[in-house]
Amino acid sequence: MDTPAFRRQPGSGQDAASEPVSAREIIALLFDTSHRMCLHSDRLLGASIGLSEARARLLVTVGDREPARMGRLASDLGVSARSVTGMVDALEREGLITREPDPDDRRATLLRLTADSRDRMHRLHEAQNRLAEELLAPLSSEDRADLHRVLHLLRSAAARPGPE
């Protein structure tokens, strides 16, 4: 991807004060960086727990909300209900998730992690910590704090309704 954001490099001799970086360049760089980090994450997930990122995200979400209502997972994950059903079916066949009826709503299904998936989640969290440290290694503690603050600001701005 050859956009201006990827041609301009820090320390390249271009004076930032004389030529401001456009919002478009910053967002393009942010998207590209996010994409590359996701690729690292996909490889990590496969290597550490043997699951695709989508299935691992589903397990993490179930673990966070346990017991998780199957009907709510689609909106939580930003995918279709059909996709969730297929992933849950596969995870159940692999012995990583169990289904049970919701005692408060007989039409609903609750999901729980199994002992095997809890073990995999533990390994995943350890691997995620190692990857995060590796990816952030070039940053000082002050840079990390600044990045954390700025990303929170951007996330808040992105959460606000914008123009259609």
DSSP file with accessible surface (Angstrom, degrees, kcal/mol):
  #  RESIDUE AA STRUCTURE BP1 BP2  ACC     N-H-->O    O-->H-N    N-H-->O    O-->H-N    TCO  KAPPA ALPHA  PHI   PSI    X-CA   Y-CA   Z-CA
    1    1 A M              0   0  165      0, 0.0     2,-0.8     0, 0.0     5,-0.0   0.000 360.0 360.0 360.0 117.8    0.0    0.0    0.0
    2    2 A D        +     0   0  122      3,-0.0     3,-0.0     4,-0.0     0, 0.0  -0.741 360.0 142.6-113.8  82.3    1.7    3.2   -1.2
    3    3 A T    >>  -     0   0   21     -2,-0.8     3,-1.9    22,-0.1     4,-0.9  -0.777  65.9-101.3-110.6 164.3    0.0    6.1    0.4
    4    4 A P  H >> S+     0   0   41      0, 0.0     4,-1.8     0, 0.0     3,-0.7   0.841 119.1  65.3 -54.5 -31.3    1.6    9.3    1.6
    5    5 A A  H 34 S+     0   0    7      1,-0.2    -3,-0.0     2,-0.2    20,-0.0   0.803 104.9  44.0 -62.9 -26.7    1.4    8.0    5.2
    6    6 A F  H <4 S+     0   0   35     -3,-1.9    -1,-0.2     1,-0.1    -4,-0.0   0.574 109.5  54.6 -98.6  -9.7    3.8    5.2    4.4
    7    7 A R  H << S+     0   0  150     -4,-0.9     2,-0.5    -3,-0.7    -2,-0.2   0.808  95.0  74.9 -86.5 -33.1    6.3    7.2    2.4
    8    8 A R     <  -     0   0   50     -4,-1.8    -1,-0.0     3,-0.0     3,-0.0  -0.690  67.0-177.0 -83.9 122.4    6.8    9.8    5.2
    9    9 A Q    >   -     0   0  108     -2,-0.5     3,-1.6     1,-0.0     5,-0.3  -0.926  34.1 -98.2-119.5 145.8    9.0    8.3    7.9
   10   10 A P  T 3  S+     0   0  125      0, 0.0    -1,-0.0     0, 0.0     0, 0.0  -0.332 112.3  18.8 -57.7 139.2   10.0    9.8   11.3
   11   11 A G  T 3  S+     0   0   88      3,-0.2     4,-0.1     1,-0.1    -3,-0.0   0.681  84.3 130.2  75.2  16.4   13.5   11.2   11.0
   12   12 A S  S <  S-     0   0   63     -3,-1.6     3,-0.1     2,-0.2    -1,-0.1   0.424  84.3-101.7 -84.1   2.0   13.3   11.3    7.2
   13   13 A G  S    S+     0   0   75      1,-0.3     2,-0.5    -4,-0.1    -1,-0.1   0.302  84.1 127.5  97.2 -11.3   14.6   14.9    7.0
   14   14 A Q        -     0   0   97     -5,-0.3     2,-0.7     1,-0.1    -1,-0.3  -0.698  62.9-126.6 -81.6 128.7   11.1   16.4    6.4
   15   15 A D    >>  -     0   0   99     -2,-0.5     4,-1.6     1,-0.2     3,-0.5  -0.656  13.3-157.1 -79.1 114.0   10.5   19.1    8.9
   16   16 A A  T 34 S+     0   0   71     -2,-0.7    -1,-0.2     1,-0.2     5,-0.1   0.822  91.6  58.2 -61.4 -31.1    7.2   18.3   10.7
   17   17 A A  T 34 S+     0   0   91      1,-0.2    -1,-0.2     3,-0.1    -2,-0.1   0.859 110.2  41.9 -69.8 -33.0    6.8   22.0   11.6
   18   18 A S  T <4 S+     0   0   86     -3,-0.5    -1,-0.2     1,-0.3    -2,-0.2   0.741 125.1  33.4 -85.9 -22.7    6.9   23.1    8.0
   19   19 A E  S  < S-     0   0   87     -4,-1.6    -1,-0.3    -5,-0.0    -2,-0.0  -0.814  81.4-150.8-135.7  94.3    4.7   20.3    6.6
   20   20 A P        -     0   0  104      0, 0.0     2,-0.4     0, 0.0    -3,-0.1  -0.293  23.0-112.0 -66.3 150.1    2.0   19.1    8.9
   21   21 A V        -     0   0   63     -5,-0.1     2,-0.1     1,-0.1   -16,-0.0  -0.692  34.8-122.8 -81.4 131.7    0.8   15.6    8.6
   22   22 A S     >  -     0   0   51     -2,-0.4     4,-2.0     1,-0.1     5,-0.2  -0.339  13.5-120.2 -75.3 155.6   -2.8   15.3    7.3
   23   23 A A  H  > S+     0   0   73      1,-0.2     4,-2.7     2,-0.2     5,-0.2   0.895 115.5  56.5 -59.5 -40.0   -5.5   13.6    9.2
   24   24 A R  H  > S+     0   0  155      1,-0.2     4,-2.5     2,-0.2    -1,-0.2   0.910 106.0  49.8 -60.0 -42.4   -5.9   11.2    6.3
   25   25 A E  H  > S+     0   0   15      2,-0.2     4,-2.3     1,-0.2    -1,-0.2   0.917 111.6  48.5 -62.8 -43.4   -2.2   10.2    6.5
   26   26 A I  H  X S+     0   0   88     -4,-2.0     4,-2.6     2,-0.2    -2,-0.2   0.940 113.3  46.0 -63.8 -47.0   -2.5    9.5   10.2
   27   27 A I  H  X S+     0   0   66     -4,-2.7     4,-2.9     2,-0.2     5,-0.2   0.913 111.5  52.4 -65.5 -40.0   -5.7    7.4    9.9
   28   28 A A  H  X S+     0   0   20     -4,-2.5     4,-2.5    -5,-0.2    -1,-0.2   0.928 111.7  46.7 -60.6 -42.3   -4.2    5.4    7.0
   29   29 A L  H  X S+     0   0   80     -4,-2.3     4,-2.8     2,-0.2    -2,-0.2   0.912 111.4  51.5 -66.1 -40.5   -1.1    4.7    9.0
   30   30 A L  H  X S+     0   0   61     -4,-2.6     4,-2.7     2,-0.2    -2,-0.2   0.934 111.6  47.1 -61.6 -44.7   -3.3    3.7   12.0
   31   31 A F  H  X S+     0   0  141     -4,-2.9     4,-2.7     2,-0.2    -2,-0.2   0.921 113.3  47.9 -63.7 -43.8   -5.3    1.3    9.8
   32   32 A D  H  X S+     0   0   23     -4,-2.5     4,-2.5    -5,-0.2    -2,-0.2   0.927 112.9  48.3 -64.2 -42.3   -2.2   -0.2    8.3
   33   33 A T  H  X S+     0   0   55     -4,-2.8     4,-2.4     2,-0.2    -2,-0.2   0.931 112.1  49.2 -62.2 -44.5   -0.6   -0.7   11.7
   34   34 A S  H  X S+     0   0   64     -4,-2.7     4,-2.5    -5,-0.2    -2,-0.2   0.920 110.3  51.2 -61.2 -43.8   -3.8   -2.2   13.1
   35   35 A H  H  X S+     0   0  109     -4,-2.7     4,-2.0     1,-0.2    -1,-0.2   0.929 110.7  48.1 -59.9 -45.1   -3.9   -4.6   10.1
   36   36 A R  H  X S+     0   0  144     -4,-2.5     4,-2.0     1,-0.2    -1,-0.2   0.892 111.1  50.4 -64.9 -38.3   -0.3   -5.7   10.6
   37   37 A M  H  X S+     0   0   74     -4,-2.4     4,-2.4     1,-0.2    -1,-0.2   0.892 108.0  53.6 -66.9 -36.8   -0.9   -6.3   14.3
   38   38 A C  H  X S+     0   0   49     -4,-2.5     4,-2.8     2,-0.2    -2,-0.2   0.885 106.1  52.8 -64.0 -38.2   -4.0   -8.3   13.6
   39   39 A L  H  X S+     0   0   68     -4,-2.0     4,-2.1     2,-0.2    -1,-0.2   0.921 109.6  48.4 -63.1 -42.4   -1.9  -10.5   11.2
   40   40 A H  H  X S+     0   0   66     -4,-2.0     4,-2.4     1,-0.2    -2,-0.2   0.926 111.8  50.6 -59.3 -43.6    0.6  -11.1   14.1
   41   41 A S  H  X S+     0   0   23     -4,-2.4     4,-2.9     1,-0.2    -2,-0.2   0.908 107.1  53.0 -62.9 -43.3   -2.3  -11.9   16.4
   42   42 A D  H  X S+     0   0   66     -4,-2.8     4,-2.2     1,-0.2    -1,-0.2   0.930 111.3  46.2 -58.4 -45.6   -3.7  -14.4   13.9
   43   43 A R  H  X S+     0   0  147     -4,-2.1     4,-2.3     1,-0.2    -1,-0.2   0.910 112.8  51.0 -63.3 -40.5   -0.4  -16.2   13.7
   44   44 A L  H  X S+     0   0   33     -4,-2.4     4,-3.1     2,-0.2     5,-0.3   0.925 108.8  50.8 -62.8 -44.4   -0.1  -16.1   17.5
   45   45 A L  H  X>S+     0   0    4     -4,-2.9     4,-2.5     1,-0.2     5,-1.0   0.931 111.5  47.3 -61.3 -46.2   -3.6  -17.6   18.0
   46   46 A G  H  X5S+     0   0   40     -4,-2.2     4,-0.7     4,-0.2    -1,-0.2   0.918 117.5  42.7 -61.4 -41.3   -2.9  -20.5   15.6
   47   47 A A  H  <5S+     0   0   91     -4,-2.3    -2,-0.2    -5,-0.2    -1,-0.2   0.873 120.8  39.1 -73.9 -36.6    0.4  -21.2   17.2
   48   48 A S  H  <5S+     0   0   24     -4,-3.1    -3,-0.2    -5,-0.2    -2,-0.2   0.874 137.9   3.5 -88.4 -36.0   -0.6  -20.8   20.9
   49   49 A I  H  <5S-     0   0    5     -4,-2.5    -3,-0.2    -5,-0.3    -2,-0.1   0.404  89.6-118.9-132.7   1.0   -4.1  -22.4   21.0
   50   50 A G  S  <<S+     0   0   53     -5,-1.0     2,-0.3    -4,-0.7    -4,-0.2   0.818  72.2 116.9  69.0  31.4   -4.8  -23.8   17.5
   51   51 A L        -     0   0    8     -6,-0.9    -1,-0.2    -9,-0.1    -2,-0.2  -0.948  67.0-108.8-129.6 152.8   -7.8  -21.6   16.8
   52   52 A S     >  -     0   0   63     -2,-0.3     4,-2.6     1,-0.1     5,-0.2  -0.308  38.3-108.3 -67.9 162.5   -8.7  -19.0   14.2
   53   53 A E  H  > S+     0   0   54      1,-0.2     4,-3.0     2,-0.2     5,-0.2   0.908 119.2  54.7 -60.5 -39.5   -9.0  -15.4   15.5
   54   54 A A  H  > S+     0   0   45      1,-0.2     4,-2.0     2,-0.2    -1,-0.2   0.933 111.4  43.0 -62.5 -45.3  -12.8  -15.5   15.1
   55   55 A R  H  > S+     0   0   74      2,-0.2     4,-2.4     1,-0.2    -1,-0.2   0.897 114.1  50.8 -68.6 -38.8  -13.1  -18.6   17.2
   56   56 A A  H  X S+     0   0    2     -4,-2.6     4,-2.7     2,-0.2    -2,-0.2   0.925 109.1  51.6 -64.3 -41.9  -10.7  -17.4   19.8
   57   57 A R  H  X S+     0   0  109     -4,-3.0     4,-2.6    -5,-0.2    -2,-0.2   0.900 109.0  51.6 -60.4 -39.8  -12.6  -14.0   20.0
   58   58 A L  H  X S+     0   0    0     -4,-2.0     4,-2.8    -5,-0.2     5,-0.2   0.944 110.8  47.3 -63.0 -45.6  -15.8  -16.0   20.6
   59   59 A L  H  X S+     0   0    0     -4,-2.4     4,-2.8     1,-0.2    -2,-0.2   0.918 112.3  49.5 -61.9 -42.5  -14.2  -18.0   23.4
   60   60 A V  H  X S+     0   0   35     -4,-2.7     4,-2.3     2,-0.2    -1,-0.2   0.931 112.0  48.7 -62.1 -42.9  -12.8  -14.8   25.0
   61   61 A T  H  X S+     0   0   16     -4,-2.6     4,-1.5     2,-0.2    -2,-0.2   0.919 111.6  48.8 -65.1 -42.5  -16.2  -13.2   24.8
   62   62 A V  H  X S+     0   0    0     -4,-2.8     4,-1.0     1,-0.2     3,-0.4   0.942 111.5  50.6 -61.1 -45.7  -18.0  -16.2   26.3
   63   63 A G  H  < S+     0   0   28     -4,-2.8     3,-0.4     1,-0.2    -2,-0.2   0.887 109.5  50.7 -60.2 -37.1  -15.4  -16.2   29.1
   64   64 A D  H  < S+     0   0  120     -4,-2.3    -1,-0.2     1,-0.2    -2,-0.2   0.790 123.4  29.4 -70.0 -28.8  -15.9  -12.5   29.8
   65   65 A R  H  < S-     0   0   96     -4,-1.5    -1,-0.2    -3,-0.4    -2,-0.2   0.273  94.7-165.0-114.0   6.7  -19.7  -12.9   30.0
   66   66 A E  S  < S+     0   0   49     -4,-1.0    46,-0.1    -3,-0.4     2,-0.1  -0.149  78.7  38.1 -52.1 131.3  -20.1  -16.5   31.3
   67   67 A P  S    S-     0   0   51      0, 0.0     2,-0.4     0, 0.0    45,-0.2   0.531  96.2-168.1 -72.9 139.1  -22.6  -17.7   31.1
   68   68 A A  E     -A  111   0A   2     43,-2.1    43,-2.7    -2,-0.1     2,-0.5  -0.804  21.3-125.0-100.1 135.4  -23.1  -16.0   27.7
   69   69 A R  E >>  -A  110   0A 107     -2,-0.4     4,-1.0    41,-0.2     3,-0.9  -0.667  14.8-143.5 -76.4 126.3  -26.3  -15.8   25.9
   70   70 A M  H >> S+     0   0   24     39,-2.9     3,-0.7    -2,-0.5     4,-0.7   0.891  97.1  58.4 -59.3 -39.9  -25.8  -17.2   22.4
   71   71 A G  H 34 S+     0   0   74     38,-0.3     4,-0.5     1,-0.2    -1,-0.2   0.789 105.6  49.4 -63.0 -28.1  -28.2  -14.6   20.9
   72   72 A R  H <> S+     0   0  142     -3,-0.9     4,-2.2     1,-0.2    -1,-0.2   0.713  92.0  77.7 -85.1 -19.2  -26.2  -11.7   22.2
   73   73 A L  H <X S+     0   0    1     -4,-1.0     4,-2.6    -3,-0.7     5,-0.2   0.860  86.1  60.0 -60.6 -37.6  -22.9  -12.9   20.9
   74   74 A A  H  X>S+     0   0   12     -4,-0.7     5,-2.1    -3,-0.2     4,-1.2   0.946 110.5  40.1 -58.6 -47.8  -23.5  -11.9   17.3
   75   75 A S  H  45S+     0   0   91     -4,-0.5    -1,-0.2     1,-0.2    -2,-0.2   0.900 114.6  53.6 -69.9 -36.3  -24.0   -8.2   18.3
   76   76 A D  H  <5S+     0   0   46     -4,-2.2    -1,-0.2     1,-0.2    -2,-0.2   0.868 117.9  36.6 -62.6 -36.2  -21.1   -8.4   20.8
   77   77 A L  H  <5S-     0   0   11     -4,-2.6    -1,-0.2    -5,-0.2    -2,-0.2   0.538 107.7-122.7 -94.2 -10.3  -18.7   -9.8   18.1
   78   78 A G  T  <5S+     0   0   67     -4,-1.2     2,-0.3     1,-0.3    -3,-0.2   0.860  73.2 112.2  71.1  34.4  -20.1   -7.7   15.2
   79   79 A V  S   <S-     0   0   52     -5,-2.1    -1,-0.3    -6,-0.2    -2,-0.1  -0.817  73.1 -82.4-129.7 173.6  -21.0  -10.8   13.1
   80   80 A S     >  -     0   0   62     -2,-0.3     4,-1.9     1,-0.1     5,-0.2  -0.381  33.4-120.0 -76.1 155.4  -24.2  -12.5   11.9
   81   81 A A  H  > S+     0   0   67      1,-0.2     4,-2.6     2,-0.2     5,-0.2   0.870 115.8  58.0 -60.9 -35.5  -26.1  -14.9   14.1
   82   82 A R  H  > S+     0   0  214      1,-0.2     4,-2.2     2,-0.2    -1,-0.2   0.899 104.6  50.4 -62.0 -40.5  -25.5  -17.5   11.5
   83   83 A S  H  > S+     0   0   56      2,-0.2     4,-2.4     1,-0.2    -1,-0.2   0.915 110.2  49.8 -63.6 -42.9  -21.8  -17.1   11.8
   84   84 A V  H  X S+     0   0    2     -4,-1.9     4,-3.2     2,-0.2     5,-0.3   0.932 109.0  52.1 -61.7 -44.5  -22.0  -17.4   15.6
   85   85 A T  H  X S+     0   0   58     -4,-2.6     4,-2.8     1,-0.2    -2,-0.2   0.933 110.7  47.9 -59.0 -44.3  -24.1  -20.6   15.3
   86   86 A G  H  X S+     0   0   39     -4,-2.2     4,-2.1     2,-0.2    -1,-0.2   0.914 114.0  46.0 -63.7 -42.0  -21.5  -22.1   13.0
   87   87 A M  H  X S+     0   0   28     -4,-2.4     4,-2.8     2,-0.2     5,-0.2   0.919 113.3  49.2 -67.3 -41.7  -18.6  -21.2   15.3
   88   88 A V  H  X S+     0   0    0     -4,-3.2     4,-2.7     2,-0.2     5,-0.2   0.923 109.7  52.4 -64.0 -42.7  -20.4  -22.5   18.4
   89   89 A D  H  X S+     0   0   56     -4,-2.8     4,-2.3    -5,-0.3    -1,-0.2   0.941 113.0  44.6 -56.6 -47.1  -21.2  -25.7   16.6
   90   90 A A  H  X S+     0   0    3     -4,-2.1     4,-1.8     1,-0.2    -2,-0.2   0.923 114.0  48.5 -65.8 -44.0  -17.6  -26.2   15.8
   91   91 A L  H  <>S+     0   0    0     -4,-2.8     5,-2.9     1,-0.2     6,-0.7   0.866 110.9  51.5 -65.8 -34.7  -16.3  -25.3   19.2
   92   92 A E  H ><5S+     0   0   80     -4,-2.7     3,-1.5    -5,-0.2    -1,-0.2   0.929 108.2  51.0 -67.2 -42.5  -18.8  -27.6   20.8
   93   93 A R  H 3<5S+     0   0  191     -4,-2.3    -2,-0.2     1,-0.3    -1,-0.2   0.847 109.2  52.3 -61.4 -33.4  -17.7  -30.5   18.6
   94   94 A E  T 3<5S-     0   0   79     -4,-1.8    -1,-0.3    -5,-0.2    -2,-0.2   0.453 117.2-115.8 -82.0  -1.5  -14.1  -29.7   19.7
   95   95 A G  T < 5S+     0   0   37     -3,-1.5    22,-0.3    -4,-0.2    21,-0.3   0.759  84.8 115.1  75.8  26.2  -15.1  -29.8   23.4
   96   96 A L  S   <S+     0   0    0     -5,-2.9    18,-1.2     1,-0.2     2,-0.3   0.555  73.7  29.2-104.5  -9.5  -14.3  -26.2   24.0
   97   97 A I  E     -B  113   0A   3     -6,-0.7     2,-0.3    16,-0.2    16,-0.2  -0.991  63.1-152.5-149.8 147.8  -17.8  -24.9   24.8
   98   98 A T  E     -B  112   0A  59     14,-2.6    14,-2.0    -2,-0.3     2,-0.4  -0.938   9.3-145.2-122.1 151.2  -21.0  -26.3   26.2
   99   99 A R  E     +B  111   0A  74     -2,-0.3    12,-0.2    12,-0.2    10,-0.0  -0.889  20.7 170.4-110.8 146.0  -24.6  -25.2   25.7
  100  100 A E  E     -B  110   0A  64     10,-2.1    10,-3.4    -2,-0.4     2,-0.1  -0.984  38.8 -95.8-148.6 152.9  -27.3  -25.2   28.3
  101  101 A P  E     -B  109   0A 103      0, 0.0     8,-0.2     0, 0.0     5,-0.1  -0.410  39.2-115.1 -68.6 146.3  -30.9  -23.9   28.4
  102  102 A D  E >   -B  105   0A  10      6,-1.9     3,-0.9     3,-0.6     6,-0.2  -0.720  17.8-150.4 -80.5 119.5  -31.4  -20.5   30.0
  103  103 A P  T 3  S+     0   0  113      0, 0.0     3,-0.2     0, 0.0    -1,-0.2   0.773  96.6  49.0 -65.2 -20.2  -33.5  -21.1   33.1
  104  104 A D  T 3  S+     0   0  145      1,-0.3     2,-0.3     2,-0.0    -2,-0.0   0.624 123.7  25.6 -91.9 -16.0  -34.9  -17.5   32.7
  105  105 A D  E X   - B   0 102A  37     -3,-0.9     3,-2.0     3,-0.1    -3,-0.6  -0.799  63.1-161.0-151.3 103.3  -35.8  -17.9   29.0
  106  106 A R  E 3  S+     0   0A 235      1,-0.3    -1,-0.1    -2,-0.3    -4,-0.0   0.661  93.0  58.7 -65.6 -15.0  -36.5  -21.3   27.6
  107  107 A R  E 3  S+     0   0A 210     -6,-0.1    -1,-0.3     2,-0.0     2,-0.2   0.653  96.1  80.7 -83.0 -16.4  -35.9  -20.0   24.0
  108  108 A A  E <   -     0   0A  17     -3,-2.0    -6,-1.9    -6,-0.2     2,-0.4  -0.587  66.7-146.7 -95.5 154.8  -32.4  -18.8   24.9
  109  109 A T  E     - B   0 101A  45     -8,-0.2   -39,-2.9    -2,-0.2     2,-0.4  -0.966   8.0-149.6-120.5 134.4  -29.2  -20.8   25.1
  110  110 A L  E     -AB  69 100A  13    -10,-3.4   -10,-2.1    -2,-0.4     2,-0.4  -0.820  10.0-150.5-101.7 144.5  -26.3  -20.2   27.5
  111  111 A L  E     -AB  68  99A   0    -43,-2.7   -43,-2.1    -2,-0.4     2,-0.3  -0.908  13.4-178.2-116.5 142.4  -22.7  -20.9   26.7
  112  112 A R  E     - B   0  98A  85    -14,-2.0   -14,-2.6    -2,-0.4     2,-0.2  -0.972  27.4-113.2-135.5 151.3  -19.9  -21.9   29.0
  113  113 A L  E     - B   0  97A  15     -2,-0.3   -16,-0.2   -16,-0.2     2,-0.2  -0.499  28.7-134.1 -76.9 152.0  -16.2  -22.6   28.6
  114  114 A T     >  -     0   0   27    -18,-1.2     4,-2.3    -2,-0.2     5,-0.2  -0.508  30.3-100.1 -95.5 172.8  -14.9  -26.1   29.2
  115  115 A A  H  > S+     0   0   83      1,-0.2     4,-2.1     2,-0.2     5,-0.2   0.904 124.6  53.3 -59.9 -39.1  -11.8  -27.0   31.2
  116  116 A D  H  > S+     0   0   67    -21,-0.3     4,-2.3     1,-0.2    -1,-0.2   0.927 109.3  47.1 -63.3 -43.8   -9.9  -27.4   28.0
  117  117 A S  H  > S+     0   0    0    -22,-0.3     4,-2.6     1,-0.2    -1,-0.2   0.876 109.0  54.8 -69.2 -32.5  -10.9  -24.0   26.7
  118  118 A R  H  X S+     0   0  120     -4,-2.3     4,-2.1     2,-0.2    -1,-0.2   0.919 108.7  49.0 -63.7 -40.1  -10.0  -22.4   30.0
  119  119 A D  H  X S+     0   0   79     -4,-2.1     4,-2.2     1,-0.2    -2,-0.2   0.928 111.9  48.5 -63.8 -42.5   -6.5  -23.9   29.7
  120  120 A R  H  X S+     0   0   47     -4,-2.3     4,-2.8     1,-0.2    -2,-0.2   0.888 108.6  53.6 -65.1 -38.7   -6.3  -22.5   26.1
  121  121 A M  H  X S+     0   0   14     -4,-2.6     4,-2.7     2,-0.2    -1,-0.2   0.900 107.1  51.9 -63.7 -38.2   -7.4  -19.1   27.3
  122  122 A H  H  X S+     0   0  106     -4,-2.1     4,-2.0     2,-0.2    -2,-0.2   0.945 112.2  45.3 -61.9 -46.4   -4.7  -19.1   29.9
  123  123 A R  H  X S+     0   0   89     -4,-2.2     4,-2.4     1,-0.2    -2,-0.2   0.895 112.0  53.3 -64.2 -37.9   -2.1  -19.9   27.2
  124  124 A L  H  X S+     0   0    1     -4,-2.8     4,-3.1     2,-0.2     5,-0.2   0.937 107.6  49.7 -62.3 -46.6   -3.6  -17.3   24.9
  125  125 A H  H  X S+     0   0   84     -4,-2.7     4,-2.2     1,-0.2    -1,-0.2   0.902 111.1  49.6 -62.2 -39.2   -3.3  -14.6   27.5
  126  126 A E  H  X S+     0   0   86     -4,-2.0     4,-2.0     2,-0.2    -1,-0.2   0.933 113.3  46.2 -63.7 -43.6    0.3  -15.5   28.2
  127  127 A A  H  X S+     0   0    1     -4,-2.4     4,-2.6     1,-0.2    -2,-0.2   0.894 110.8  53.0 -66.8 -39.0    1.0  -15.4   24.4
  128  128 A Q  H  X S+     0   0   71     -4,-3.1     4,-2.9     2,-0.2    -1,-0.2   0.899 107.7  51.6 -62.5 -40.5   -0.8  -12.1   24.0
  129  129 A N  H  X S+     0   0  111     -4,-2.2     4,-2.2    -5,-0.2    -1,-0.2   0.921 111.0  47.5 -62.1 -42.8    1.2  -10.5   26.8
  130  130 A R  H  X S+     0   0  154     -4,-2.0     4,-2.3     2,-0.2    -2,-0.2   0.931 113.7  47.4 -64.3 -43.8    4.5  -11.6   25.1
  131  131 A L  H  X S+     0   0   23     -4,-2.6     4,-3.0     1,-0.2     5,-0.2   0.924 110.6  51.8 -63.8 -43.7    3.3  -10.3   21.7
  132  132 A A  H  X S+     0   0   42     -4,-2.9     4,-2.2     1,-0.2    -1,-0.2   0.925 110.7  48.0 -60.4 -43.9    2.2   -7.0   23.2
  133  133 A E  H  X S+     0   0  110     -4,-2.2     4,-0.7    -5,-0.2    -1,-0.2   0.914 112.7  49.2 -63.2 -39.6    5.6   -6.5   24.8
  134  134 A E  H >< S+     0   0  126     -4,-2.3     3,-0.7     1,-0.2    -2,-0.2   0.934 113.3  45.8 -65.3 -45.2    7.4   -7.4   21.6
  135  135 A L  H 3< S+     0   0   47     -4,-3.0    -1,-0.2     1,-0.2    -2,-0.2   0.844 118.4  42.0 -68.1 -33.0    5.2   -5.0   19.5
  136  136 A L  H >< S+     0   0   49     -4,-2.2     3,-2.1    -5,-0.2    -1,-0.2   0.433  82.9 105.0 -94.4   2.4    5.6   -2.2   22.0
  137  137 A A  T << S+     0   0   67     -3,-0.7    -1,-0.2    -4,-0.7    -2,-0.1   0.834  73.8  58.6 -53.7 -37.1    9.3   -2.8   22.7
  138  138 A P  T 3  S+     0   0  112      0, 0.0     2,-0.3     0, 0.0    -1,-0.3   0.677  94.0  86.0 -69.0 -11.9   10.4    0.3   20.6
  139  139 A L  S <  S-     0   0   55     -3,-2.1     2,-0.1     1,-0.0    -3,-0.0  -0.705  73.5-134.8 -95.0 139.2    8.4    2.6   22.9
  140  140 A S     >  -     0   0   47     -2,-0.3     4,-2.6     1,-0.1     5,-0.2  -0.299  36.5-100.7 -74.2 169.8    9.5    4.1   26.1
  141  141 A S  H  > S+     0   0   86      1,-0.2     4,-2.2     2,-0.2     5,-0.2   0.887 127.2  51.5 -62.5 -34.2    7.2    4.1   29.1
  142  142 A E  H  > S+     0   0  125      2,-0.2     4,-2.6     1,-0.2    -1,-0.2   0.912 108.8  50.1 -67.7 -41.2    6.3    7.7   28.3
  143  143 A D  H  > S+     0   0   75      2,-0.2     4,-2.9     1,-0.2    -2,-0.2   0.905 110.1  51.2 -61.6 -41.9    5.5    6.8   24.7
  144  144 A R  H  X S+     0   0   74     -4,-2.6     4,-2.7     2,-0.2    -2,-0.2   0.922 110.5  47.9 -61.6 -44.5    3.3    4.0   25.9
  145  145 A A  H  X S+     0   0   58     -4,-2.2     4,-2.4     2,-0.2    -2,-0.2   0.920 113.6  48.0 -63.4 -41.5    1.4    6.3   28.2
  146  146 A D  H  X S+     0   0   80     -4,-2.6     4,-2.8     2,-0.2     5,-0.2   0.927 112.5  48.3 -63.8 -45.3    1.0    8.8   25.4
  147  147 A L  H  X S+     0   0   70     -4,-2.9     4,-2.9     2,-0.2     5,-0.2   0.924 111.0  51.1 -61.7 -43.2   -0.1    6.2   22.9
  148  148 A H  H  X S+     0   0  119     -4,-2.7     4,-2.0    -5,-0.2    -2,-0.2   0.938 112.5  46.2 -59.0 -46.7   -2.6    4.8   25.4
  149  149 A R  H  X S+     0   0  136     -4,-2.4     4,-2.0     2,-0.2    -2,-0.2   0.940 114.2  47.1 -62.9 -46.6   -4.1    8.3   26.1
  150  150 A V  H  X S+     0   0   57     -4,-2.8     4,-2.6     1,-0.2    -2,-0.2   0.909 110.2  52.2 -65.7 -41.2   -4.3    9.1   22.4
  151  151 A L  H  X S+     0   0   72     -4,-2.9     4,-2.7    -5,-0.2    -1,-0.2   0.897 108.0  52.1 -64.3 -36.9   -5.9    5.8   21.4
  152  152 A H  H  X S+     0   0   72     -4,-2.0     4,-2.4    -5,-0.2    -1,-0.2   0.917 109.7  49.6 -62.9 -41.8   -8.5    6.4   24.1
  153  153 A L  H  X S+     0   0  103     -4,-2.0     4,-2.3     2,-0.2    -2,-0.2   0.928 112.7  46.8 -61.3 -45.1   -9.3    9.8   22.7
  154  154 A L  H  X S+     0   0   67     -4,-2.6     4,-2.6     2,-0.2    -2,-0.2   0.897 111.3  51.2 -65.1 -41.3   -9.6    8.3   19.1
  155  155 A R  H  X S+     0   0  162     -4,-2.7     4,-1.6     2,-0.2    -1,-0.2   0.921 110.2  49.5 -63.1 -41.6  -11.8    5.5   20.3
  156  156 A S  H  X S+     0   0   67     -4,-2.4     4,-0.8     1,-0.2    -2,-0.2   0.916 111.9  48.3 -62.1 -42.7  -14.1    8.0   22.1
  157  157 A A  H >< S+     0   0   40     -4,-2.3     3,-0.7     1,-0.2    -2,-0.2   0.902 111.7  49.9 -64.5 -39.2  -14.3   10.1   18.9
  158  158 A A  H 3< S+     0   0   84     -4,-2.6    -1,-0.2     1,-0.2    -2,-0.2   0.771 104.1  59.8 -71.1 -24.4  -15.0    7.0   16.8
  159  159 A A  H 3< S+     0   0   81     -4,-1.6    -1,-0.2    -5,-0.2    -2,-0.2   0.706  86.7  92.0 -76.8 -20.5  -17.8    5.9   19.2
  160  160 A R  S << S-     0   0  161     -4,-0.8     2,-0.1    -3,-0.7    -3,-0.0  -0.513  93.3 -99.8 -73.9 143.7  -19.7    9.2   18.6
  161  161 A P        -     0   0  131      0, 0.0    -1,-0.1     0, 0.0    -2,-0.1  -0.385  49.1-171.7 -62.4 134.8  -22.3    9.1   15.8
  162  162 A G        -     0   0   50      1,-0.2    -4,-0.0    -4,-0.1     2,-0.0  -0.575  33.7 -59.2-116.6-174.1  -20.9   10.7   12.7
  163  163 A P              0   0  134      0, 0.0    -1,-0.2     0, 0.0     0, 0.0  -0.347 360.0 360.0 -67.2 148.4  -22.2   11.7    9.4
  164  164 A E              0   0  232     -3,-0.1     0, 0.0    -2,-0.0     0, 0.0  -0.391 360.0 360.0 -71.2 360.0  -23.7    9.0    7.2
